[in-house]
Amino acid sequence: MTGAFDALSEISVQQAVPLPVRQQAIIQLKNNLTNHWRSRKILPDQRERIKSRCLSLVNEQDDLICECNEIITAKIARYEYPQQWPNVLPDLVNVVNSNISARYSGTPSNFLQLRRALELLNAILKEGSAQRMLTGVRTMSKIVEQLHPILHSHYSTVAASLSSLSPTSVSSLNTAEDLLLAHLVYKCLAKGAVWMWQKMKTPDERLKVDPWLNDLVQSSVLQLRTLSELRINIVIALLPNDRLIEPNPRQCVTTLYRHVYLIGKFFRRLQQLDAARFVTMPLCSDLVHYYWSKVVQATDSPADFIGDSPLSVFPVRFLVQGMVIFKESIAQWAPVRKDGSYKEQVLPRAFVEEAVKLLVTRFIPLNPADLEGWMADPEEWVNVEESENDHWEYELRPCGERVLMTLASQCGVYVQPLLETTWKEIRGLPASDLTTILQKEALYCAIGRCAIRMKDSIPFEEWLQTNLAPEARDTNPSYPIIKRRIAWLIGKWISSECSSPNNPMVWEVLVHLLRDRGPGTDAVVRLTAAVAIRECIDTLQFDLNVFLPYLQPVVTELLRIMAEADTLESKRRIANCLGLVIERAELHIVPLMSAIATSLPQLWVAAEEDWLLKASLLETLSKLCDSTKEHSAPLCALVVPMVRDSFTPSAKAQLDEDALNLWQTALRQTNTIDAVSGQPGLIELLPLAIDLLSNNLDLLGKIVAILESYFLLDATRILQLGALDVFKGFVHGLKHALSFNQKHMMQALDLLVQFTPPTLYADAIHQSGLLRYIVQAFIDDQAPAVVLTEFVYFLARLAIADKQIFLQLVSATAAAMNLMETQVWEPILNQWWTRFDNMSEPRSRKLVAMGIANLVSTGRPEVLDRLATEICNLWLDVFGEIKEAREKADEDPSSLTLYWDKPAEQLFVDFEGSLEFDRRKAAYENDPVRTTQLVTYVAARLHEAEMACGGPTALQSQWLAKADPTVLKQIQDALAGR
């Protein structure tokens, strides 16, 4: 409504209005204004007032109102600065300049106003950084050029006050304000610098921005080191007296941590954008070494100094940030370049070896918190471990593993011998106490992470036989730690193709770990073994024959573990593993089909609204149908109810695509759509398919493919059950589908007409309005050419099937459309000729030629009127193109040589390996278009036309007299076999 946004803006700035009302007003304004900002109808003359109120909120106390205002102001500034709102940045900069100047010269200043202005400035810079259009990029570049010297100067001023930070000063409110101001100014400064770093690439641009970028990076490195050391000393000093509980010290230390972390984020972003350039910046190598020194210092400190809190001496996020920056810089100091040459500036061997020892002994081993989580909730612990790729930049142990992997990759000449020596020392040592077990587990982890580098140094198969297999059978109560890592190690080593999965000992160990329930094992070991089995199976080298002896116990145990699992995520993971086993086992899974099918309904019901698990179960059943092929008929008793359940109102948005995949697979791998042994049959899902054809345009392609499968299985039965419903569904879908779906739908109908007698579909075509829809499309001539061409193919197929029914349909359509029959014949024949040039496949052109020949034989004057011109030219084109010949004199269809033909294997690649491939191949090879010689067919139809016209003379004098003699002679020669 006109004026609504203006009113919301006015309410949000009125101090007399209750705060919740003001907050609600600005939330609604934030959610809706920017989408309508350029609307002259909704905001005819109110924009200036709204922009003025945005800037007036620099004095606002409430944080929520200010956060919403930042978003609003930044969006508007992106649209209107500098043309329509030139004062937004100058006004904010004036507020910042005046207040900072006053605050640090000893005169009164307005801290709240300064803070809000900096927050608004930061929001505008953040929004500007997202600019991609050339105009926006130029505007952002000018903003950064103007603001950088101002912001850098202000940061130097504010940062000077932080040098005196001490355990005493952090209790001061003034210190807390200084820290927050430094943090806000640096946020603005860093955004501008990152923008310039990634946008200024040419030598001239670099020459312009590098001086101040170098200056900023150098000063930031020094500032980070200074503030980090101050923070560590302050926290250590405040810890004994519990002074961090007090509000002011707590706030100051938290803000100081956030500021140090922000400077690190700035460096990390520069590194992400250009790592090679980053390490050449001033003091960056010192920065990387400083970060690593803090990691070393943290490991040498008491364990409680490391914590996931800003108040810890060494916060986890700070250490991880340092390790990530160190990790991404290693490649620049690797001893050997990619071309094999040696570098001058490299990491010393001693440094690399110490780093590896530190990682393997301090960061990679499981800590007490890990073991507590393992014991408290084994399944959730495994779920977190398996999602390690998502959180390695936030947690110490996963990050330490990634740093080790990078060191092994870039400094392999140092790391590989060290790990090999350590492995030789520890492989045979008995591990009975927890400390030794944890250290051995960490070494196994390191070897698994560096498998590709270690595969030539460690004889894995001999190690598996001699050490890992006995350890996997040990009953020590603490050995689940080792056993879980053994399963993980086997999976990683084989999935990295460092060893073959076709070693029976691999399966002996994994199957034992999967089903062992005695002392010295637990659920974590079994779940990890299941994941390892999936990784070993999912390799190119996998040999099913080696795995077959273990197929039955693997499937049995996977079903058992899935039933026992408490968390749905664990069930989903096991279901995915089971699905892969089924897929790779192929027909060998048939003896276990019943056991698998029996377990799925309980899991389906228990999943309730866990759509991801239900999707996994649908995929598992789909793979079972695919692997069991002609033996899959009993599975329809599961397919039918699960597909139906997937299309209930609450489920269809989540499961429809997976359900359609299952449905399609079941149809492709069965030989019947009827019920088996009194169980539901796929025929029961046909009404659902027809309903989806009309109402689900998003997945129309899959739905049409499903109906094609039904037609291939038993088209006659489908039409007997409900021909009119089928054609009505197609007509409704055609009216709303996109062109490529319309093409697919017409191809399905073509298949249906090819397979069924005309008496089954003729009335349905008329009653559904299909032919009326096609004729109207021909008259309008607005549909895409590809769609109109498919319509012609369909009509040609109808004409070949039964010419008299075709004539009756045209007559009935003319009556239904209140047109004369000639008015219906004209667009049909026009498009028949016009679309001939759009037909590229010889088979399709032959289909159209045969169809028009059958219409010629009816003697309809509308058709014969075009015989001498368009139709003869069409036949002549096809005669010359397809070049058919018979190798034998008889009429055996198999003797027809089709020089234009393509093998079914080339046409139906997507269906190979399914039973439907054979059905499609048979339909293709028995198509009258392939089995009928066109010249003979046309000659016969012309003879019928002569009879319909009263003899050859009548046909010649009445319809062929105006034909081009040359064309007519060529037709006669072709028909005569000359």
C-alpha positions, 0 to 999 in steps of 0.5 A: 500500500502506498504510504505503508513503508513511510509509516513503518519508518516513522514509527520505528524512529519515534521514541515515545512509541513502546519499544516492541512496537518500534522493533516490529515496525522496523523488522517489517520494514527491513523484510519488505522495503528493499524489494519495492524500493524502486516502485513509484506506485508504493513509494511516490515521494517518500524515499527522502524521508525514509533515508533521512530517518535511516541516518537519524538512528545513529543515536538509537540505543536499541541494538535490534533496531540498529541491526535492522537499520543497517540492512535497510541503509546498506541496501538503499545505499547500494541502489542510490549512492552516489546519484540519488543519495550522495550525502550518506557516506559524507554524513557518516564519515563526518560523524566518525571524524568529529567524534574520534577527534574529540574522544582522543583529544580529551574533549567530550564525544558521543560514543553511541553515535560513533559506534552506530555510524561505524556499524552503518559504514561497515554494513554499506561496505559489506553490501558494496563488496557484493557488487558485480556489475561494472557500475557498482564495481567502479562505485565501490572502488571510489568508496574504498579509495576515499575511505581507506586513508581516513579509516587507517588514520583512525585505526592508528589513533584508536589502536594507540590507546590499546598498547597500555592494556593490562589486567587492571585497565580491562576493568575500565568502561573506557577500555571496553569502548576503545576495544569496540571502536578499534574492532569496528574501524578495522572491520571497515578497513579490512573490507576495503582492503580485501576488495582492492586485493581481489579486484586490482589485478593489472600491473598499473592497478597493483602499482597504485594499491600495493603501497597502502596494502603492504602498509596495512598488512605490515601494521596488522601483523605487528598489531596482531602479535601485540594484542595476542600477547597482551590478551594471553598475559591478561587472561593468565593474570585474571584466571587465578582470582576469577576476575573474568566473571566480572562484567567489565573484564569479561567484556573487554577480554571477549572483545579483544579476542574478537578483534585478534580473531578479526585480524586473523580472518583478514589474513585468511581471506587474503590467503584464500584469494591468492596464497602465492601473493600472500606469503610475499607480503611484508612480515607474512612469513613472520605471521605464519611462524608466530601462529605456529609458535602459539600452537606449540606454546598451547601444547606445552601449557596446562590442558585447561589453557585450551578451551572453546571460549573467548575467555580461554588462554588459547581459544580453540578457534584462534589456534585452528585459525593459526593452523589453517593459515600455516597449512595453506602457506606450506606449499609456498615453502615446500622443498621441491617445486612441481617441476622437480627443482629445489627451492631456496626458501624452504621449511627446515627439515628439523622444523617439519619433523617437530611439527609432525611429532607435535601433530601426531602426539598432541593434536591427533590423539583422542582426548578425554572429551572425545572419549567421553562423547564416545561413551555417552552417545556412540552413534552421535560420535560416529556421525560427527566423525563421519562429517569431518569434512564439514568442520575441520576448519573449526576443531583442533583434531580434524584441523591437525589431521589436515595440516599433517596431510599437507605437510606429507604432500608438500614436504614428503621427503621429510615426513615419509621417512619419519612416519615410516620409522615411527611405524616400524618402532610401534607396529609390533609393540603390545598396547595394553594401557590407554596411553599407548593405545591412544598413541598407536591409534593416532599413528594409524590415523596419520598413516591413513591420512597420508596413505598415498605418500606411504603406500610405497613404504608400508607393506600394507597386506603384510601389516594387515596379516601380521598385526592388524588382523590379530589386533582386530580380534583382541578382547582388551576392553580398551581396544575398541579405540584401536579396532575402530581405527583399523576399520577406518584405516582399511577403508581409507587405504583401499578407497585411496587405491593404495591396496587392492580390495580383492584380498580375502583378509580385508573382508575377513577383518571387516566382517569380523569387526562388523559382527563381533559382539563380544568383549573389546568391541562396541557400536562405534566399531561396527558402524565404522566397519560398515562405512569401511565396507562401503568404501572398499566396495566403491572402488574400480578394482573391486572383484565381486567373486572375492567378496561373494563368500562374505555377502550373506554375513555383510547383508545380515549384519547391516540389516541388524545394525540398522534395526538396532541403531537409535539415531536416524542418521545412523540408519541412513548411513547404513542404508546407503552402505546396504544400497551399494552392496546390493548394487555391486552384488547384482543377481547374487543378491536374489537369495537375500532379497526376502530378508532385505524386503522384510526389514524395510517396512519397519524401518519405513514406519519408524522413520516417520518424517525423517525424509532423508532416511525415507529417501535412502530406503526408497533408493535401497529398494530401487537398487534391490529391484535393479539388481534382482531384475526378472526376480523382482516381481515380489518386491512390488508388494513393497514398491506400491505402498511406499510409492503411494505413501511418498505422494501423500500431502506431507511427503510428496514435496520431500520424496516425490523424485526418489519415489518416481525413481523407484517406480521407474526402476520397478517397471523397467525390471519386471515382466508384469504389472499384475499382482503376484501371489495376491500382493499389490501389483504395479497396475494399481499405481496407474491412476496415480501416474495419470493424476501426476501427469496432469498435476506435477509439471516439475517432474513431468519428464519422469512421469512420462517415462513411467507411463512409457514403461507401462505402455511397453509392458501391456499397452492394451491392458492400460487402454482397456482399464481407462483409455479416456483417463490416459488421454485426458491426462496427456491433453492436460499435461500438453496444455501446460508443459514446456516444449521438451516435455511436450515432445516426450509426451507425444513420443509416448503416445506414438508408442501407445498407438504403435502397440494397440488396436485403433478401436481401443484409443479412437474414441478416447482421442476424440473424447479427450480433445487431443485431436482438437488440441493438435488442430488448434495448434496447427491453426495458431502456428505459434507452438515451437517447431519441434512440438508441431513436428511431433504432432505430425509424427503422431498423426502419421502414426494414426494414419498408418494404423487405420486410415478410416478411423483417421477420417472419422476423427477428422470429421468428428473434430470438425464438428466439435470445433464448428468447422467444415472438414476442409478447414480441419484438413487444411492446417493438417496438410499445411503442417505436414508439408511445412514441418517436413523440413524440420525432420532430420531423422530418416526414420521419421521422414519415412513415417511421415511419407507412409502416413500421407500415402495411407491418406492418399489411398482414401481418395479424400479430395483435400489430400489428392489436391496436393498429390501432384505437388507437395506429396510427390516431392515429399515421396521423392525426397524420402525415396532418394534419402533412405535407399532401402533394398531387399536382398531377397525377392520374398517379403520377409521383413528381416531381408530389408536392408536399411542403410539409414538404420541405427542399432538399438544398442545405440538408441537405448543406451540409458536402458541397457542392463534392464528388461525394458531394453529388450522391450524397447528393442523389440518395439523398434525392430518390429515397427512397421516403419522399419519392416515395410519397404517404402516404395512397395508401400507407396505403390500399393497405396496409389493403387488403392487411390486409383480404385477410390477415384474410379481408376488410373485414368481418373486419378491421372486426369483429375489429380496428376495432370498438373504435376511436373512431368520430371517429378512424375517420371521419377516417381514412376521410375522409383515405383517401377524399381528403376 
